[in-house]
Amino acid sequence: MILKYNYHVFMLRTVFLAVSLFLVLGCAPKPERSNNGDTAPVTGLDYSHKSNWVYRTETPDKAVDVFYVYPTIYADESPANMDINSAELRAMAKHLLDAQASVYSGDANLFAPYYQQMSIMLNPDKDIYRNPYFLIGYSVTAEDFKKYPWFKPAARADDTGVIISYNTQAPDAQGSPVLLPGAFCINPLNWRTDATLADKSMNLGAVFFNDTNAVIEREVPGYTGARIDEKNGALITTPPDQLDGGSFPEGVYHKYDYAFWYRNLKTNVAERIQAYRARSHMPN
């Protein structure tokens, strides 16, 4: 894969690795598309062609690089891997770039490739949740931190070289397939890892977008608060609306892991980057 990295930030020490498991609602602003001037899709995975990138920063002049991997969008039983030349799948990947990666793109150089994602339908038990996805929208457990000592859990709003992970759900939600025993959680409103309640006044803005494009349908400052359930590691919230959680059990808000806390996440990206630059003595 051809990338020009500033190889000093990976997961905010080398690079933000932005991964989420399933479709979520969108967010703004909409980045310029990577196939500008090179619109014919290229067969294979030749990343020297811009058309094989959902987006790539042409002039990487920011201090931090983000390598964004779009979440699950392919569910056909055949072929085994998605066709990256499919117009429908490319459109879905582009929507998710708006939905998630714009949290990072304002403050970092963004690289997001089309890739031949394996179909969700190929697992015989349809249990893709056993795959080792981490970060926002899946569980990184205490056992993971023991097994991989270079994994460092985030502890506050400005630490770097750390993992940010949480799973949003209602107080009485049951059966979340992405919440594993021993899950680590940090609250994206107050950046604490204990049960301290972050009141809705700390929510800088939930952002809800059209399901297929980058149009903001509504933005609500102070939408909802959150606390951590220290028994199961869930991020607990009670939103004021009846919301469709998609294919997840009632009260499991995986679909909204970015949307509910969007403005706080975006603000925190800038804060962590500034902290990294200060610790690394990098000029502004």
C-alpha positions as CSV (number, residue, x, y, z in Angstrom):
1,M,0.0,0.0,0.0
2,I,1.4,3.3,-1.0
3,L,1.1,6.0,1.6
4,K,3.2,9.0,2.6
5,Y,3.2,8.8,6.4
6,N,4.4,11.2,9.0
7,Y,5.2,8.1,11.0
8,H,5.0,9.8,14.3
9,V,1.4,9.2,15.1
10,F,-0.3,5.8,15.1
11,M,-3.4,5.7,17.3
12,L,-2.3,9.2,18.2
13,R,1.3,8.5,18.6
14,T,1.7,7.1,15.2
15,V,-1.7,7.4,13.4
16,F,-5.4,7.5,14.4
17,L,-6.7,4.1,13.3
18,A,-10.4,4.9,12.8
19,V,-12.3,1.6,12.8
20,S,-16.0,0.9,13.5
21,L,-17.9,-2.3,12.9
22,F,-21.2,-1.4,11.3
23,L,-23.1,1.3,9.6
24,V,-23.7,4.5,11.6
25,L,-25.4,7.7,10.8
26,G,-23.3,10.3,9.0
27,C,-21.5,13.4,9.9
28,A,-20.0,16.5,8.3
29,P,-18.1,18.1,6.7
30,K,-18.0,16.2,3.4
31,P,-14.4,15.8,2.2
32,E,-13.3,16.2,-1.4
33,R,-13.4,12.8,-3.1
34,S,-10.2,11.0,-3.9
35,N,-11.0,10.1,-7.5
36,N,-11.1,13.7,-8.7
37,G,-9.4,13.7,-12.1
38,D,-9.1,9.9,-12.2
39,T,-12.6,8.7,-12.3
40,A,-12.2,5.3,-14.0
41,P,-11.9,2.5,-11.4
42,V,-8.7,0.5,-11.7
43,T,-8.8,-3.3,-11.6
44,G,-7.0,-4.7,-8.6
45,L,-5.5,-2.9,-5.7
46,D,-3.0,-0.6,-7.2
47,Y,-3.0,2.3,-4.7
48,S,-0.9,4.5,-7.0
49,H,-4.3,5.3,-8.6
50,K,-6.4,7.8,-6.8
51,S,-9.6,6.0,-7.9
52,N,-8.7,3.2,-5.5
53,W,-9.0,5.5,-2.5
54,V,-12.2,6.7,-1.0
55,Y,-10.1,9.7,0.0
56,R,-6.5,10.6,0.3
57,T,-5.0,13.9,1.3
58,E,-3.0,15.1,-1.7
59,T,-0.8,17.5,0.3
60,P,-0.2,15.9,3.8
61,D,0.8,19.1,5.6
62,K,-0.7,18.4,9.0
63,A,1.2,16.9,11.9
64,V,-1.0,13.7,12.2
65,D,-2.1,11.1,9.7
66,V,-5.3,9.2,9.9
67,F,-5.7,5.8,8.2
68,Y,-9.4,5.1,8.1
69,V,-10.9,1.7,7.4
70,Y,-14.6,1.8,6.6
71,P,-16.8,-0.6,8.6
72,T,-18.9,-3.6,7.3
73,I,-20.8,-2.8,4.1
74,Y,-20.8,-6.0,2.2
75,A,-23.2,-8.9,2.9
76,D,-23.5,-11.0,-0.3
77,E,-22.9,-14.7,-0.1
78,S,-20.9,-14.6,-3.3
79,P,-18.3,-13.6,-4.2
80,A,-16.3,-13.9,-1.0
81,N,-14.9,-10.4,-1.1
82,M,-16.6,-7.2,-2.2
83,D,-15.9,-5.8,-5.6
84,I,-14.3,-2.4,-5.1
85,N,-15.5,-1.3,-8.5
86,S,-19.2,-1.7,-7.4
87,A,-20.8,1.7,-7.6
88,E,-23.3,0.9,-4.8
89,L,-20.5,-0.3,-2.4
90,R,-18.3,2.7,-3.3
91,A,-21.2,5.0,-2.5
92,M,-21.7,3.3,0.9
93,A,-18.0,3.6,1.7
94,K,-18.1,7.3,0.8
95,H,-21.1,7.9,3.0
96,L,-19.2,6.3,5.9
97,L,-16.3,8.6,5.3
98,D,-18.7,11.5,5.9
99,A,-20.3,9.6,8.8
100,Q,-17.2,8.9,10.7
101,A,-13.9,10.1,9.3
102,S,-14.9,13.8,9.2
103,V,-14.3,13.6,13.0
104,Y,-10.6,13.4,12.1
105,S,-10.3,15.0,8.7
106,G,-10.4,18.6,9.8
107,D,-7.2,18.3,11.9
108,A,-5.3,15.5,10.2
109,N,-4.2,14.1,6.9
110,L,-6.8,11.5,5.9
111,F,-6.1,8.3,4.0
112,A,-9.0,5.9,3.3
113,P,-8.6,3.1,0.8
114,Y,-11.2,1.0,-0.9
115,Y,-10.4,-2.6,0.1
116,Q,-11.8,-6.0,-0.7
117,Q,-13.8,-6.5,2.4
118,M,-14.8,-10.1,3.2
119,S,-18.6,-10.7,3.2
120,I,-20.3,-10.7,6.6
121,M,-22.3,-13.7,5.4
122,L,-19.3,-16.0,5.1
123,N,-19.0,-16.8,8.8
124,P,-21.1,-20.1,9.2
125,D,-22.5,-18.9,12.5
126,K,-23.0,-15.4,11.3
127,D,-21.0,-14.4,14.3
128,I,-18.5,-11.9,13.0
129,Y,-18.3,-10.3,16.5
130,R,-15.6,-12.8,17.4
131,N,-13.2,-11.1,15.0
132,P,-10.6,-8.9,16.6
133,Y,-12.1,-5.4,15.8
134,F,-11.1,-2.8,18.3
135,L,-11.7,0.8,19.2
136,I,-15.0,2.7,19.1
137,G,-18.0,0.3,18.7
138,Y,-16.3,-2.9,19.9
139,S,-14.7,-4.2,23.0
140,V,-11.1,-4.1,24.1
141,T,-11.0,-6.1,27.3
142,A,-8.8,-6.4,30.3
143,E,-7.5,-9.6,28.9
144,D,-6.5,-7.9,25.7
145,F,-4.5,-5.4,27.6
146,K,-2.7,-8.2,29.4
147,K,-2.1,-10.1,26.2
148,Y,-0.9,-7.1,24.2
149,P,1.0,-4.9,26.7
150,W,1.6,-2.2,24.0
151,F,-2.1,-1.6,24.1
152,K,-2.6,1.4,26.4
153,P,-6.1,2.4,27.6
154,A,-7.0,6.1,27.5
155,A,-7.3,7.6,30.9
156,R,-8.0,11.3,30.2
157,A,-8.7,13.8,27.4
158,D,-5.2,14.5,26.4
159,D,-3.2,11.3,26.6
160,T,-1.6,9.9,23.5
161,G,-0.5,6.5,22.2
162,V,-3.7,5.1,23.7
163,I,-6.9,3.3,22.8
164,I,-10.3,4.9,23.0
165,S,-13.2,2.4,23.2
166,Y,-16.8,2.5,24.3
167,N,-20.2,0.9,23.4
168,T,-23.3,3.0,23.8
169,Q,-26.5,1.5,25.1
170,A,-29.6,2.1,27.3
171,P,-29.6,1.3,31.0
172,D,-31.8,-1.8,30.5
173,A,-30.3,-3.0,27.2
174,Q,-29.4,-6.7,27.0
175,G,-27.5,-9.0,24.6
176,S,-25.2,-6.6,22.8
177,P,-23.0,-8.6,20.5
178,V,-20.2,-6.0,20.6
179,L,-20.0,-5.7,24.4
180,L,-17.7,-8.4,25.7
181,P,-17.0,-9.3,29.4
182,G,-14.3,-7.1,30.8
183,A,-14.8,-4.4,28.2
184,F,-12.8,-1.2,28.7
185,C,-14.8,2.0,28.4
186,I,-14.0,5.7,28.4
187,N,-16.7,8.3,28.5
188,P,-16.4,10.6,25.4
189,L,-18.1,13.5,27.3
190,N,-15.9,13.8,30.4
191,W,-13.0,11.5,29.3
192,R,-13.2,9.6,32.6
193,T,-13.1,5.8,33.1
194,D,-15.2,5.6,36.3
195,A,-18.9,5.9,36.8
196,T,-19.0,9.7,37.1
197,L,-22.0,11.0,35.3
198,A,-21.4,13.4,32.5
199,D,-24.5,15.6,32.3
200,K,-26.1,16.3,28.9
201,S,-24.9,19.9,29.3
202,M,-21.4,18.5,28.5
203,N,-22.6,17.2,25.2
204,L,-21.3,19.7,22.6
205,G,-23.7,18.3,19.9
206,A,-25.2,15.1,18.6
207,V,-25.2,15.1,14.8
208,F,-27.7,13.1,12.9
209,F,-27.3,12.8,9.1
210,N,-29.2,11.4,6.2
211,D,-28.5,7.7,6.0
212,T,-27.1,7.9,2.4
213,N,-25.4,11.3,2.2
214,A,-23.6,14.0,4.1
215,V,-26.7,16.2,4.7
216,I,-27.2,17.0,8.3
217,E,-30.8,16.4,9.3
218,R,-30.4,17.8,12.8
219,E,-27.8,18.8,15.3
220,V,-28.7,18.9,19.0
221,P,-26.3,20.4,21.6
222,G,-27.0,18.9,25.0
223,Y,-28.7,15.9,23.4
224,T,-28.0,13.4,26.1
225,G,-25.6,12.6,28.9
226,A,-23.6,9.4,29.7
227,R,-22.1,7.4,32.5
228,I,-20.1,4.1,32.5
229,D,-21.6,1.0,34.0
230,E,-18.5,-0.3,35.8
231,K,-20.0,-3.9,36.0
232,N,-20.3,-4.5,32.2
233,G,-18.2,-1.7,30.7
234,A,-21.1,-0.2,28.8
235,L,-21.5,3.5,28.1
236,I,-25.0,4.2,29.4
237,T,-27.3,6.9,28.1
238,T,-31.0,7.7,27.8
239,P,-31.6,9.6,24.6
240,P,-34.8,11.7,24.4
241,D,-35.9,10.1,21.1
242,Q,-37.2,6.7,20.0
243,L,-34.4,5.5,17.7
244,D,-34.0,2.7,15.3
245,G,-31.0,0.6,16.3
246,G,-30.9,-1.3,13.1
247,S,-30.1,-5.0,13.5
248,F,-29.0,-4.7,17.1
249,P,-31.1,-5.5,20.2
250,E,-33.4,-2.9,21.6
251,G,-31.5,-0.2,23.4
252,V,-28.1,-1.1,21.9
253,Y,-27.0,2.2,20.2
254,H,-24.0,0.9,18.3
255,K,-25.4,2.7,15.3
256,Y,-25.0,6.0,17.1
257,D,-21.6,5.6,18.6
258,Y,-20.3,8.5,16.6
259,A,-23.6,10.5,16.2
260,F,-24.4,10.9,19.9
261,W,-21.0,12.3,20.8
262,Y,-19.9,13.7,17.4
263,R,-18.9,17.3,18.4
264,N,-17.1,16.0,21.5
265,L,-15.1,13.5,19.5
266,K,-14.2,16.1,16.9
267,T,-13.1,18.6,19.6
268,N,-11.1,15.9,21.4
269,V,-9.2,14.9,18.2
270,A,-7.9,18.5,18.0
271,E,-7.0,18.4,21.8
272,R,-5.1,15.2,21.6
273,I,-3.2,16.3,18.5
274,Q,-2.2,19.6,20.2
275,A,-1.1,17.6,23.3
276,Y,1.0,15.3,21.1
277,R,2.6,18.3,19.3
278,A,3.4,20.0,22.7
279,R,5.0,16.8,24.1
280,S,7.0,16.2,20.9
281,H,8.1,19.9,20.8
282,M,6.6,20.3,17.3
283,P,6.0,23.8,16.1
284,N,2.5,25.0,15.5
